[in-house]
Amino acid sequence: MPKRAAEFFAGIGLMRMGLDKEGWTTIWANDLDEKKWEMYRDNFNDGAF
């Protein structure tokens, strides 16, 4: 079974970076801060947000 995660208040994606290295897939993420969200989107432009 694949390891999947949802990131609430993801910031710029530091947790995702660590989870990616361990084979996890982020299927959904969000953040309330627009600047952090833009940085997350720029780093991981894959539709998880």
C-alpha positions in Angstrom: 0.0 0.0 0.0 1.4 3.4 -0.9 2.2 5.9 1.8 0.2 9.1 1.3 -0.1 12.3 3.3 -2.1 15.4 3.5 -0.4 18.6 4.7 -2.4 21.1 6.7 -0.7 24.5 7.1 2.1 23.2 4.9 4.2 26.4 4.9 6.8 26.2 2.2 6.8 22.4 2.2 9.6 21.3 4.5 7.7 18.4 5.8 6.9 17.3 2.3 10.5 17.4 1.4 11.3 15.0 4.2 8.3 12.7 3.4 9.2 12.6 -0.3 12.7 11.3 0.6 11.0 8.4 2.5 8.7 7.4 -0.4 5.6 9.2 0.7 3.2 10.9 -1.8 1.5 14.2 -0.8 -2.0 14.1 -2.2 -3.3 17.4 -0.7 -1.8 20.5 0.9 -2.9 24.0 2.1 -1.7 27.1 3.9 -3.4 30.3 4.9 -0.4 32.5 4.3 -0.4 33.6 0.6 3.4 34.1 0.3 4.1 30.7 1.8 1.5 29.1 -0.5 3.1 30.7 -3.5 6.5 29.3 -2.6 5.0 25.9 -2.0 3.2 25.9 -5.3 6.5 27.0 -7.1 8.4 24.1 -5.4 5.8 21.4 -6.0 3.7 22.3 -9.0 1.9 18.9 -9.1 -1.7 19.7 -8.2 -1.6 18.6 -4.6 -2.9 22.1 -3.6 
